Amino acid sequence: MKHLLLGDEAIAQGAIDAGLSGVYAYPGTPSTEITEYIQLVESRKSKDRPTDSKPIHCRWATNEKTAMEAALGMSYMGKRALVCMKHVGMNVCADAFMNAAITGVNGGLIVLAADDPSMHSSQNEQDSRFYAKFAIIPCLEPSNQQEAYDMMAYGYELSEQLKTPVLMRVTTRMAHSRAVVNTTDTPRAQNEMSMPQDANHFILLPAFAKRNYAELVAAQPLFVAHSEQDGHNAYTRGARPEKAILTTGIAYNYLMENYDPSMGCSILRVTQYPLPEALIAQMVKDGAKEVLVIEEGQPVVEELIRGMVPSSVAVKGRLTGNLPRMGELTPDSVRKAIGLEALPVNEKETIVVGRPPALCQGCGHRDMYAALNEVAREYPNPRIFGDIGCYTLGALSPFHAIHACVEMGASVTMAKGAADAGQHPAIAVIGDSTFTHSGMTGLLDCVNANANVVVLISDNLTTGMTGGQDSAGTGRLEQICCGIGVAPEHVRVVVPLPKNMEEIKQVLREEIDYNGTSVVIARRECIQTLKRHLKAAKRS
Amino acid sequence: MKKDIILAGVGGQGILSIATVIGEAALQEGLYLKQAEVHGMSQRGGDVQSNLRLSSEPIMSDLIPKGGADLIISLEPMEALRYVEYLKPDGWIVTSCVPFLNIPNYPELEQVLARVRAYEHHVLLDVEALAKGAGAPTQAANMVLLGAAIPMLGIEHDKMIAGVARVFARKGEAVVETNIKAVEAGFNSSVKCKV
């Protein structure tokens, strides 16, 4: 059947049709829609038509590490699991991910990392292919939505055959672009539950881990053979083979958008790693004197192939200035790299000014920042450590309220470190979902040291920035904070509304002046989810 | 047939609904389609755009090259100008003339509109007023704009109307009718402009 699907949705449908039993994820742009799509399919299944197909687990996880571990548990039991995250989520689950390469899998396991080159909605543009190389496991990098769909079934077969997790890497333009995708009429059934043949494989005591690692290392030539023979990587000898082009993933599309067959280059299209060494050797044998590497993200392949081709072959790409060193590729940058003239264009309109994103009108974060800014001004040198979420926009006009924002949970522990260094007041601002994702453990550090910090949890009862997904601690934040050991009288709750401004300011003053760890929860539902809830209520 | 379209606006204005209707009609026509969208942080009141590509031949890139777009459809006049580098020198700008004022340094509106008028191929419409005039709520302004773009889309008027009907069918007959009225209002005004 034909469907118009986002890349993310094609991945989700591909997983469902490949017999998926569970998807595990924490929301993160540009990966969120994969899990949302599976949730939608599941909710329709239960409501509209009773079906004999087994349910797919699809609840959001608290963070990427818990997601990765639960998926490994699903795989341990012989079933197919999918873990999805944005690129920086790979850092959060790295411990579980790296060691899943050592345990290997029972049921197929695909780790989906959605990279965000150009940082459209991220704090860096790290390339997840490094993680596959780091863990020495296979990596798939589909070049279009159809291939993303098809590669899910292939990836699960590969994972089960090679007994290894498989990393699938996509980027923003694939994840968030729609195209027509042909899906199968005969989806595969889920695996039955089955124990691993050798349970010791999952016990990473040094004795077992050494054996497993040796097996993984020994399997590398087999991984390369699959890259060379399974047909996803394709080499075409050109009429003028001294010029060769190597593309990976969606970079191929930008090449083909511009390419003129009369150029006669040899073209190697890579969508599966480890790199197909035999195809690269063939390209050299055919006479390549120059290889232009066009890849989305960091110059991973450009560095790798320098060790695979003779030094007489010039390797060109992002490192040599033929393509921009950073940022995502465009049809224009690739056009220039292959030596074609730019198309005639209109001049830029100088009258146009920037329009940065801003917190919604009526958003509770706004009232929270309004109160916090007023109180902070009463102290000579306040430091406010921000975190990842909509409320990061508090760094911009008109609030200019935060002095740091690094990664999930850093607000709490950076405030603690600053307090340890003698800073007062040291204030952390963190959202409810980010707090349960990675702030709770930092709060325990604060409590154990009785650090003089105020942790301001701006609780909008949802994961707002990614569009309003469930937040893991909703309704239990006070209990969680008290359970971690914050004195109950220093766990305060306020409602961020203009009419409560004086009360909020007073609570903040009291907790800043208290010499110890305190938590202030500013709680009001996200204005976007509220609208949705009111609409749904009206309908029913 | 090949049309490269840049849809522009401010996060939350509803450019993706325009894309959905064009996409629906294009699929019925058996055309190839690619549509790159913006999700995430920019959706919070920032500038947003979507690259919509339609073609009777397979499409490679998800992004439109600079100087490659046949048409900019924008719900906001300054946002239309943001993407002129992507427009073919003889391409069309179809835009609302109503500014979205959520920044302190928005330029003088008359100057913005003058810059739009400087392009030979432009349609500048008060889509909100046209929506009201057609008896539709202002939220249907995006459908007025869609209507205004129909003459440049390369998909027949009647097929676009059928697309609107299919996209809104789920919401009931009344919603379908209102949206079709909005589209027709835009179409009629645009045809006049084009002449």
Interface residues (C-beta under 8 A of the other chain):
Chain A: K2 L4 L6 T29 P30 T32 E33 H120 S121 R173 M174 H176 S177 R178 A179 V180 I250 Y252 N253 Y254 M256 E257 N258 T330 P331 D332 R335 A342 L343 P344 V345 N346 E347 K348 E349 I351 V352 V353 G354 R355 P356 P357 A358 L359 C360 C390 L393 S397 M465 T466 G467
Chain B: V10 G11 G23 L27 Y32 L33 K34 Q35 A36 E37 V38 H39 G40 M41 S42 Q43 R44 G45 G46 D47 N51 I59 M60 S61 D62 L63 I64 P65 K66 G67 G68 M78 E79 L81 R82 V84 E85 Y86 L87 K88 P89 N102 I103 P104 N105 Y106 P107 Q111 V112 R115 Y119
